[in-house]
């Protein structure tokens, strides 16, 4: 069994951004700041200007240590210190290179208003330096001073705009990387959610199948065991037939459970598969329930036609669960009718009984009605269940069915499949025989065969 290679893991940062920026800031102080302080001796400035220049030469590079973690305070500090040494009489120092680094950093990591303000401040600083050049050289050569000032302003503005443009490009790449990381995280969460949803849906499907198989088989076994116990004293043969039915039902249920567990435990996707029951298997189901002691009739109305995939199993399971509930809750001498009515755009299933109805005892722990509603809902149909006004209980399901094409004969079974055989009547023990309810349709006679006038409804 081969497994896919795991996706590559994201690179792990060994150092935080602040640590890296702090090391760079210290290197800046050792090189540029030292050069800036050394040049103060050649400048004609006051002691106050020299002191301010020393402080700003060290403070401006040091503020860059927070250029990524706190970009706006870092840029404000650099700009404020640059303005301070200009006011003190020292217009330019080597540490003013930090202004360009601060502009780049706030453009990449800061908000929109901060990067625009930083750009305007840097251009204003370039204008201040240009005016200083014009003022300093204007006494001897005004024309040359003006040309020098414009040239200085143009060069500084070009550097400022270049730093700002590079920062915008870098910001775009950072945003793309963050967007990709966020999308990857969101896809991972969605993948986990889809896996959980698929797992829950599969668990619900398996629970429905196991419930239908186990509940139906156990209901038949319990009905036969109770009837055989009471009939053993008067009719030993009836008790023997009940034990035979219990044995056959138990073996069939055990075989179905082994099939389900085998599919769940098997790693082979192309293992042996057995067909699921379909709507044309209702005759066999009704015959089995009748053998369990319930007087049940099956009525088919309308022209049978093709069912979508899974609809035949849904029809079978709804009828099976309804008859199982009748066996468990309807009480003795109950009668049931299963109506399968084909309408132009739907298939109607109606299962009625004349049992206890609203007075039936229930522990509330069953999942039969919930499973039937889920099955009907998956096909876009509806299912209602409740006591009947005149007594008994009714389950009615409507499943949408595509209309048959005009002039085309369709059936519920694939082509070449022979029609399902009629259920073979089995001898009914005396403890199973009960008079038919006067309000229940009687398509079957006492032995389980259809009367001659109802043979046309059998398909």
C-alpha positions as CSV (number, residue, x, y, z in Angstrom):
1,X,0.0,0.0,0.0
2,X,1.6,3.2,-1.2
3,X,1.2,6.5,0.6
4,X,1.6,10.0,-0.9
5,X,4.6,12.1,0.1
6,X,3.9,14.6,2.8
7,X,3.8,18.3,1.7
8,X,7.0,20.3,2.4
9,X,7.0,22.1,5.7
10,X,7.3,25.8,5.9
11,X,10.7,27.2,6.7
12,X,11.3,27.7,10.4
13,X,12.7,31.1,11.6
14,X,15.6,30.6,13.9
15,X,15.6,34.3,15.0
16,X,12.9,36.8,15.5
17,X,12.7,39.9,13.3
18,X,13.6,42.2,16.2
19,X,16.8,40.2,16.9
20,X,17.9,40.5,13.3
21,X,17.1,44.2,13.1
22,X,18.9,44.8,16.5
23,X,22.1,43.2,15.2
24,X,21.9,45.3,12.0
25,X,21.3,48.5,14.1
26,X,24.4,47.8,16.2
27,X,26.5,47.2,13.1
28,X,25.1,50.5,11.8
29,X,26.1,52.3,15.0
30,X,29.6,50.8,15.0
31,X,30.3,51.9,11.3
32,X,28.2,54.9,10.3
33,X,27.6,56.5,13.7
34,X,31.3,56.3,14.5
35,X,32.1,58.1,11.2
36,X,29.4,60.7,11.9
37,X,30.8,61.5,15.4
38,X,34.4,61.6,14.1
39,X,33.4,64.3,11.5
40,X,31.9,66.6,14.1
41,X,35.4,67.9,15.0
42,X,35.8,69.4,11.5
43,X,32.5,71.2,11.7
44,X,32.2,74.7,13.1
45,X,29.3,74.1,15.5
46,X,28.5,74.9,19.1
47,X,28.8,72.4,22.0
48,X,25.0,72.1,22.0
49,X,24.9,71.2,18.4
50,X,27.7,68.7,18.9
51,X,25.9,67.0,21.8
52,X,22.7,66.8,19.8
53,X,24.6,65.3,16.9
54,X,26.2,62.7,19.0
55,X,22.9,61.6,20.5
56,X,21.1,61.6,17.2
57,X,24.0,59.8,15.4
58,X,23.5,56.9,17.9
59,X,19.7,57.1,18.4
60,X,18.7,57.1,14.7
61,X,20.3,53.8,13.8
62,X,19.2,52.3,17.1
63,X,15.6,53.1,16.3
64,X,15.8,50.9,13.3
65,X,15.8,47.9,15.5
66,X,12.0,48.3,15.7
67,X,11.5,49.0,12.0
68,X,9.5,45.8,11.4
69,X,7.9,45.2,14.8
70,X,7.0,48.9,15.4
71,X,7.4,50.6,12.0
72,X,5.5,53.8,12.8
73,X,7.2,54.7,16.1
74,X,10.6,53.7,14.6
75,X,10.1,56.1,11.6
76,X,8.8,58.9,13.8
77,X,11.9,58.6,16.1
78,X,14.3,58.7,13.1
79,X,12.6,61.7,11.5
80,X,12.4,63.6,14.9
81,X,16.1,63.1,15.6
82,X,17.0,64.2,12.1
83,X,15.0,67.4,12.6
84,X,16.6,67.9,16.0
85,X,20.1,68.0,14.7
86,X,19.1,70.3,11.8
87,X,17.6,72.7,14.3
88,X,20.8,72.5,16.5
89,X,22.8,73.7,13.6
90,X,24.1,70.5,12.1
91,X,22.3,70.0,8.8
92,X,23.9,66.7,7.6
93,X,25.4,63.8,9.3
94,X,26.4,60.3,8.1
95,X,23.6,58.8,10.3
96,X,21.0,60.5,8.1
97,X,21.2,57.4,5.9
98,X,18.8,55.9,8.5
99,X,16.0,58.2,7.1
100,X,16.0,56.1,3.8
101,X,15.9,52.9,5.8
102,X,13.0,54.2,7.9
103,X,11.1,55.3,4.8
104,X,11.5,51.9,3.2
105,X,10.5,50.0,6.4
106,X,7.3,52.1,7.1
107,X,6.3,51.7,3.4
108,X,6.6,47.9,3.7
109,X,5.2,47.3,7.1
110,X,3.2,50.4,8.1
111,X,-0.3,51.6,7.2
112,X,-1.1,53.7,4.2
113,X,-1.3,57.0,6.0
114,X,2.2,56.4,7.6
115,X,4.0,55.6,4.4
116,X,2.5,58.7,2.7
117,X,3.4,60.9,5.6
118,X,6.9,59.4,5.6
119,X,7.3,60.2,1.9
120,X,6.2,63.8,2.4
121,X,8.6,64.2,5.4
122,X,11.5,62.8,3.4
123,X,10.8,65.2,0.5
124,X,10.5,68.0,3.0
125,X,13.9,67.1,4.4
126,X,15.4,67.1,0.9
127,X,14.1,70.6,0.4
128,X,15.6,71.7,3.7
129,X,19.0,70.4,2.7
130,X,18.7,72.1,-0.7
131,X,17.8,75.4,0.9
132,X,20.8,75.1,3.2
133,X,23.1,74.6,0.2
134,X,21.6,77.7,-1.5
135,X,21.9,79.8,1.7
136,X,25.5,78.6,2.5
137,X,26.9,79.2,-1.0
138,X,24.7,82.1,-2.1
139,X,27.0,84.9,-0.8
140,X,29.7,84.2,-3.3
141,X,27.9,82.7,-6.3
142,X,24.1,83.0,-6.3
143,X,23.6,81.4,-9.7
144,X,25.9,78.4,-8.8
145,X,24.2,78.1,-5.4
146,X,20.8,77.9,-6.9
147,X,22.0,75.3,-9.4
148,X,23.6,73.3,-6.7
149,X,20.5,73.5,-4.5
150,X,18.3,72.3,-7.3
151,X,20.7,69.5,-8.1
152,X,20.9,68.4,-4.5
153,X,17.1,68.4,-4.2
154,X,16.8,66.4,-7.4
155,X,19.3,63.8,-6.3
156,X,17.8,63.4,-2.8
157,X,14.3,63.3,-4.1
158,X,15.3,60.6,-6.6
159,X,16.8,58.5,-3.8
160,X,13.6,59.1,-1.6
161,X,11.3,58.1,-4.4
162,X,13.4,55.0,-5.2
163,X,13.3,53.8,-1.6
164,X,9.5,54.4,-1.6
165,X,9.0,52.5,-4.8
166,X,11.1,49.6,-3.7
167,X,9.1,49.5,-0.5
168,X,5.9,49.4,-2.4
169,X,7.1,46.4,-4.4
170,X,8.3,44.6,-1.3
171,X,5.0,45.3,0.4
172,X,3.1,43.7,-2.5
173,X,5.2,40.6,-2.2
174,X,4.8,40.4,1.5
175,X,1.0,40.8,1.1
176,X,1.0,38.0,-1.5
177,X,2.9,35.7,0.8
178,X,0.6,36.4,3.7
179,X,-2.4,35.8,1.4
180,X,-1.0,32.5,0.2
181,X,-0.3,31.5,3.8
182,X,-3.8,32.4,4.9
183,X,-5.3,30.6,1.9
184,X,-3.3,27.5,2.8
185,X,-4.5,27.6,6.4
186,X,-8.1,28.1,5.3
187,X,-7.9,25.2,2.8
188,X,-6.5,23.0,5.5
189,X,-9.3,23.9,7.8
190,X,-11.9,23.3,5.0
191,X,-10.2,19.9,4.3
192,X,-10.5,18.9,7.9
193,X,-14.2,20.0,8.0
194,X,-15.0,18.1,4.8
195,X,-13.3,15.0,6.2
196,X,-15.4,15.3,9.4
197,X,-18.6,15.8,7.4
198,X,-17.9,12.8,5.2
199,X,-17.1,10.7,8.3
200,X,-20.4,11.8,10.0
201,X,-22.3,11.0,6.8
202,X,-20.7,7.6,6.4
203,X,-21.4,6.8,10.1
204,X,-25.0,7.8,9.7
205,X,-25.4,5.7,6.6
206,X,-23.8,2.6,8.3
207,X,-26.0,3.2,11.3
208,X,-29.2,3.3,9.2
209,X,-28.2,0.1,7.4
210,X,-27.4,-1.8,10.6
211,X,-30.5,-0.5,12.3
212,X,-32.7,-1.7,9.5
213,X,-31.1,-5.1,9.4
214,X,-30.9,-5.8,13.1
215,X,-34.2,-4.2,14.1
216,X,-36.2,-6.0,11.5
217,X,-34.6,-9.4,12.1
218,X,-34.9,-9.1,15.9
219,X,-38.5,-8.1,15.6
220,X,-39.3,-11.2,13.6
221,X,-37.4,-13.4,16.0
222,X,-39.2,-11.9,19.0
223,X,-42.6,-12.3,17.4
224,X,-41.9,-15.9,16.5
225,X,-40.5,-16.7,19.9
226,X,-43.5,-15.2,21.7
227,X,-46.0,-17.0,19.4
228,X,-44.2,-20.3,19.6
229,X,-44.1,-20.2,23.4
230,X,-47.8,-19.8,23.6
231,X,-48.5,-22.3,20.8
232,X,-46.2,-25.0,22.1
233,X,-48.8,-26.4,24.6
234,X,-51.5,-26.8,22.0
235,X,-49.7,-27.2,18.6
236,X,-46.1,-28.5,18.8
237,X,-45.8,-28.3,15.1
238,X,-46.5,-24.6,15.2
239,X,-43.7,-24.2,17.8
240,X,-41.4,-26.1,15.5
241,X,-42.2,-23.9,12.5
242,X,-41.6,-20.8,14.7
243,X,-38.2,-22.1,15.7
244,X,-37.4,-22.8,12.1
245,X,-38.3,-19.2,11.2
246,X,-36.2,-17.9,14.1
247,X,-33.2,-20.0,12.9
248,X,-33.6,-18.8,9.3
249,X,-34.0,-15.2,10.2
250,X,-31.1,-15.3,12.6
251,X,-28.8,-16.8,10.0
252,X,-29.9,-14.2,7.4
253,X,-29.3,-11.4,9.8
254,X,-25.9,-12.8,10.8
255,X,-24.9,-13.1,7.1
256,X,-25.9,-9.5,6.5
257,X,-24.0,-8.3,9.5
258,X,-20.9,-10.2,8.3
259,X,-21.2,-8.6,4.9
260,X,-21.3,-5.1,6.4
261,X,-18.4,-5.7,8.7
262,X,-16.5,-7.4,5.9
263,X,-16.8,-4.3,3.7
264,X,-15.8,-2.0,6.6
265,X,-12.7,-4.1,7.4
266,X,-11.6,-4.8,3.9
267,X,-8.9,-2.7,2.2
268,X,-9.8,-3.9,-1.3
269,X,-12.2,-1.6,-3.2
270,X,-13.0,-4.3,-5.8
271,X,-14.0,-7.0,-3.5
272,X,-17.1,-9.2,-4.0
273,X,-20.3,-7.2,-3.8
274,X,-23.9,-8.4,-3.3
275,X,-26.9,-6.5,-4.7
276,X,-28.9,-4.4,-2.3
277,X,-32.6,-5.0,-2.0
278,X,-34.8,-3.1,-4.4
279,X,-38.5,-2.1,-4.7
280,X,-39.4,-5.3,-6.5
281,X,-38.3,-7.3,-3.4
282,X,-41.2,-6.0,-1.4
283,X,-43.2,-9.2,-2.2
284,X,-40.5,-11.3,-0.4
285,X,-40.4,-8.8,2.5
286,X,-44.2,-8.9,2.9
287,X,-44.2,-12.7,2.8
288,X,-41.5,-12.8,5.4
289,X,-43.3,-10.5,7.7
290,X,-46.6,-12.5,7.2
291,X,-44.7,-15.6,8.2
292,X,-43.7,-13.8,11.4
293,X,-47.4,-13.5,12.4
294,X,-48.5,-10.1,11.0
295,X,-51.5,-10.1,8.7
296,X,-50.2,-7.8,6.0
297,X,-51.4,-6.9,2.5
298,X,-49.4,-5.4,-0.4
299,X,-51.3,-3.2,-2.9
300,X,-49.6,-1.9,-6.0
301,X,-51.3,0.9,-8.1
302,X,-50.1,2.6,-11.2
303,X,-47.5,1.8,-13.9
304,X,-44.1,0.9,-12.4
305,X,-41.1,2.6,-14.0
306,X,-37.4,3.2,-13.6
307,X,-36.1,4.5,-10.3
308,X,-33.0,6.6,-9.7
309,X,-30.0,5.0,-8.1
310,X,-30.6,4.3,-4.5
311,X,-34.3,4.9,-4.6
312,X,-35.2,1.2,-4.8
313,X,-33.2,0.6,-1.6
314,X,-34.9,3.6,0.1
315,X,-38.4,2.2,-0.8
316,X,-37.4,-1.2,0.6
317,X,-36.0,0.2,3.8
318,X,-38.9,2.4,4.5
319,X,-41.4,-0.4,4.1
320,X,-39.1,-2.7,6.2
321,X,-38.8,-0.3,9.0
322,X,-42.5,0.5,9.0
323,X,-43.5,-3.2,9.2
324,X,-40.8,-3.8,11.9
325,X,-42.4,-1.0,14.0
326,X,-45.8,-2.6,13.5
327,X,-44.5,-5.9,14.8
328,X,-43.0,-4.2,17.9
329,X,-45.7,-1.7,18.8
330,X,-49.0,-2.5,17.1
331,X,-49.9,-5.3,19.5
332,X,-51.6,-8.7,18.9
333,X,-54.2,-9.2,16.2
334,X,-52.9,-6.2,14.3
335,X,-53.4,-5.9,10.5
336,X,-51.3,-3.9,8.1
337,X,-51.5,-2.6,4.5
338,X,-48.6,-1.5,2.3
339,X,-49.7,0.7,-0.6
340,X,-47.2,1.4,-3.4
341,X,-48.8,4.0,-5.7
342,X,-47.1,5.2,-8.8
343,X,-48.1,8.8,-9.6
344,X,-47.0,10.8,-12.7
345,X,-44.1,12.5,-10.9
346,X,-43.8,10.7,-7.6
347,X,-43.9,7.3,-5.8
348,X,-46.2,7.2,-2.8
349,X,-45.6,4.7,0.0
350,X,-48.3,4.3,2.6
351,X,-48.1,1.8,5.4
352,X,-51.2,1.6,7.7
353,X,-52.1,-0.6,10.6
354,X,-55.0,-0.9,13.0
355,X,-52.9,-1.5,16.1
356,X,-52.5,0.6,19.3
357,X,-51.6,3.8,17.4
358,X,-51.1,6.7,19.8
359,X,-51.4,4.3,22.8
360,X,-48.4,2.2,21.7
361,X,-45.5,2.1,24.2
362,X,-42.2,3.5,23.0
363,X,-39.0,4.1,25.0
364,X,-38.0,7.0,22.8
365,X,-34.6,5.5,22.1
366,X,-35.3,4.2,18.5
367,X,-33.9,5.8,15.4
368,X,-36.3,4.2,12.9
369,X,-38.4,7.3,12.0
370,X,-35.3,9.5,11.9
371,X,-33.6,7.0,9.5
372,X,-36.6,6.9,7.3
373,X,-36.9,10.7,7.1
374,X,-33.2,10.9,6.3
375,X,-33.5,8.4,3.5
376,X,-36.5,10.2,2.0
377,X,-34.8,13.6,2.4
378,X,-31.7,12.4,0.5
379,X,-33.9,11.8,-2.5
380,X,-35.7,15.1,-2.2
381,X,-38.9,13.5,-0.8
382,X,-40.9,13.8,2.3
383,X,-42.1,11.4,5.0
384,X,-44.8,11.8,7.6
385,X,-45.7,9.5,10.4
386,X,-48.3,9.5,13.2
387,X,-51.4,8.0,14.6
388,X,-54.5,7.7,12.4
389,X,-57.8,9.4,13.6
390,X,-59.7,6.1,13.6
391,X,-56.9,4.2,15.4
392,X,-53.7,2.6,14.3
393,X,-50.6,4.2,12.8
394,X,-49.7,5.5,9.4
395,X,-46.4,6.2,7.6
396,X,-46.6,8.0,4.3
397,X,-43.7,8.8,2.1
398,X,-43.6,10.7,-1.2
399,X,-40.5,10.3,-3.4
400,X,-40.0,12.2,-6.6
401,X,-39.7,9.9,-9.6
402,X,-38.8,11.0,-13.2
403,X,-41.7,10.7,-15.6
404,X,-41.4,7.8,-18.1
405,X,-40.8,8.8,-21.7
406,X,-43.8,8.5,-24.0
407,X,-43.9,5.2,-25.9
408,X,-41.2,3.7,-23.8
409,X,-41.8,0.7,-21.5
410,X,-39.7,0.7,-18.4
411,X,-39.6,-1.4,-15.3
412,X,-38.0,-1.3,-12.0
413,X,-35.6,-4.1,-12.7
414,X,-32.8,-4.1,-15.3
415,X,-33.5,-5.5,-18.8
416,X,-33.2,-9.3,-19.0
417,X,-34.1,-9.8,-15.3
418,X,-37.1,-12.1,-14.8
419,X,-40.0,-10.6,-12.8
420,X,-39.8,-11.5,-9.1
421,X,-41.7,-14.7,-8.3
422,X,-44.9,-14.5,-6.3
423,X,-44.4,-15.3,-2.6
424,X,-45.0,-18.9,-1.8
425,X,-47.7,-19.2,0.8
426,X,-46.5,-21.0,3.9
427,X,-48.7,-22.8,6.3
428,X,-49.9,-20.3,8.9
429,X,-49.9,-21.6,12.5
430,X,-53.2,-21.3,14.3
431,X,-51.7,-18.7,16.6
432,X,-50.9,-16.5,13.6
433,X,-54.4,-16.5,12.1
434,X,-56.4,-13.4,12.8
435,X,-59.6,-11.9,11.2
436,X,-59.0,-9.1,8.8
437,X,-59.8,-5.6,10.0
438,X,-63.0,-4.3,8.3
439,X,-61.4,-1.0,7.2
440,X,-58.2,-2.6,5.8
441,X,-58.0,-3.4,2.1
442,X,-58.0,-7.2,1.5
443,X,-55.9,-7.9,-1.6
444,X,-54.6,-11.2,-0.2
445,X,-56.7,-14.1,0.9
446,X,-56.0,-16.1,4.1
447,X,-53.4,-18.2,2.5
448,X,-51.4,-15.3,1.1
449,X,-52.5,-15.5,-2.6
450,X,-54.1,-12.7,-4.6
451,X,-57.7,-12.9,-5.5
452,X,-58.5,-13.2,-9.2
453,X,-59.9,-9.7,-9.5
454,X,-56.7,-8.1,-8.1
455,X,-54.1,-10.0,-10.2
456,X,-53.7,-7.0,-12.5
457,X,-52.2,-4.9,-9.7
458,X,-49.4,-7.4,-9.3
459,X,-46.2,-6.3,-11.2
